[in-house]
């Protein structure tokens, strides 16, 4: 398969495929006599793995670790779980941050009467003025 066909099958753009190859996340593709990249079903499987892991928010480095463990049939499942638990902790921290931001913005929104008046508690807060 050429890169366009693989991109279509996996949902990973050709640009991303070339990038993953350049950083050794996937092995270098074989080449046709014309110099075009050639991929097989195993490459498709790996790219689907990468796409799924990235959709769950794993960094490229984390995807590399997961791929290494995926390829290692003697791996310990605990290593995989540790990476996933780390990602869960990152998500929990982000959720807490977003919840705090939402609470602050909601509070500011409720304190602003809107309308045609020039005074605005939202802008005053953003400018650092005491309320």
C-alpha positions as CSV (number, residue, x, y, z in Angstrom):
1,X,0.0,0.0,0.0
2,X,1.1,3.5,-0.6
3,X,1.0,6.3,1.9
4,X,-2.3,7.6,0.7
5,X,-4.0,4.3,1.0
6,X,-2.6,3.8,4.5
7,X,-3.7,7.3,5.5
8,X,-7.2,6.5,4.3
9,X,-7.3,3.1,6.1
10,X,-6.0,4.5,9.4
11,X,-7.3,8.1,9.5
12,X,-3.7,9.2,10.1
13,X,-2.6,11.9,7.7
14,X,0.3,11.3,5.3
15,X,2.2,14.1,7.0
16,X,1.8,12.5,10.4
17,X,2.9,9.1,9.0
18,X,6.0,10.7,7.6
19,X,6.6,12.5,11.0
20,X,6.1,9.3,13.0
21,X,8.6,7.6,10.7
22,X,11.1,10.5,11.0
23,X,11.1,10.2,14.9
24,X,11.3,6.4,14.7
25,X,7.9,5.8,16.2
26,X,7.2,3.6,13.3
27,X,9.8,1.7,11.3
28,X,11.0,3.3,8.0
29,X,8.8,2.1,5.2
30,X,10.1,0.0,2.4
31,X,10.4,1.7,-0.9
32,X,9.1,0.8,-4.3
33,X,11.4,0.9,-7.3
34,X,10.1,4.3,-8.0
35,X,11.1,5.4,-4.5
36,X,7.5,5.5,-3.1
37,X,6.9,4.4,0.5
38,X,5.3,1.0,0.7
39,X,3.3,-0.2,3.8
40,X,1.8,-3.5,4.8
41,X,-1.0,-4.6,7.1
42,X,1.3,-4.5,10.2
43,X,2.1,-0.9,9.5
44,X,-1.7,-0.2,9.3
45,X,-2.2,-1.9,12.7
46,X,0.6,0.1,14.3
47,X,-0.8,3.4,12.9
48,X,-4.2,2.5,14.2
49,X,-2.7,1.9,17.6
50,X,-0.9,5.3,17.5
51,X,-4.1,7.1,16.4
52,X,-6.1,5.5,19.2
53,X,-3.5,6.2,21.8
54,X,-3.2,9.8,20.6
55,X,-7.0,10.2,20.7
56,X,-6.8,9.2,24.4
57,X,-4.4,12.1,24.9
58,X,-1.1,10.1,25.3
59,X,1.9,12.2,24.3
60,X,4.1,11.0,21.5
61,X,6.7,9.9,24.0
62,X,4.0,7.9,25.9
63,X,2.8,6.3,22.7
64,X,6.4,5.3,22.0
65,X,6.6,3.6,25.5
66,X,3.2,1.9,24.9
67,X,4.3,0.7,21.4
68,X,7.5,-0.7,22.9
69,X,5.5,-2.6,25.4
70,X,3.0,-3.7,22.8
71,X,5.8,-5.2,20.7
72,X,7.4,-6.9,23.7
73,X,5.4,-10.1,24.2
74,X,7.3,-10.7,27.5
75,X,6.1,-7.4,28.9
76,X,4.6,-7.0,32.4
77,X,1.0,-5.7,32.2
78,X,1.8,-3.6,35.3
79,X,4.1,-1.4,33.2
80,X,1.3,-0.6,30.8
81,X,-1.1,0.0,33.7
82,X,1.4,2.4,35.3
83,X,1.5,4.5,32.1
84,X,-2.3,4.5,31.9
85,X,-2.7,5.5,35.6
86,X,-0.3,8.4,34.9
87,X,-2.5,9.5,32.1
88,X,-5.5,9.3,34.3
89,X,-3.8,11.5,36.9
90,X,-3.0,14.0,34.2
91,X,-6.7,14.1,33.1
92,X,-7.8,14.4,36.7
93,X,-5.5,17.4,37.2
94,X,-6.8,19.0,34.0
95,X,-10.4,18.4,35.1
96,X,-9.7,20.0,38.4
97,X,-8.1,23.0,36.7
98,X,-11.0,23.3,34.2
99,X,-13.6,23.0,37.0
100,X,-11.9,25.8,38.9
101,X,-11.7,28.0,35.8
102,X,-15.4,27.3,35.1
103,X,-16.4,28.2,38.7
104,X,-14.4,31.5,38.5
105,X,-15.9,32.4,35.1
106,X,-19.4,31.5,36.3
107,X,-19.0,33.7,39.4
108,X,-17.7,36.6,37.3
109,X,-20.6,36.2,34.8
110,X,-23.1,36.3,37.7
111,X,-21.6,39.4,39.1
112,X,-21.8,41.2,35.8
113,X,-25.2,42.8,35.1
114,X,-24.6,43.2,31.4
115,X,-26.6,45.7,29.6
116,X,-25.5,49.2,28.6
117,X,-23.7,50.1,31.8
118,X,-20.0,50.7,31.5
119,X,-19.0,49.1,34.8
120,X,-18.0,45.5,34.4
121,X,-16.8,43.2,37.2
122,X,-15.4,40.8,34.7
123,X,-13.0,43.3,33.2
124,X,-12.1,44.7,36.6
125,X,-11.2,41.2,37.8
126,X,-9.1,40.5,34.7
127,X,-7.3,43.8,35.2
128,X,-6.6,42.8,38.8
129,X,-8.8,45.4,40.5
130,X,-10.2,44.3,43.9
131,X,-13.9,43.6,43.8
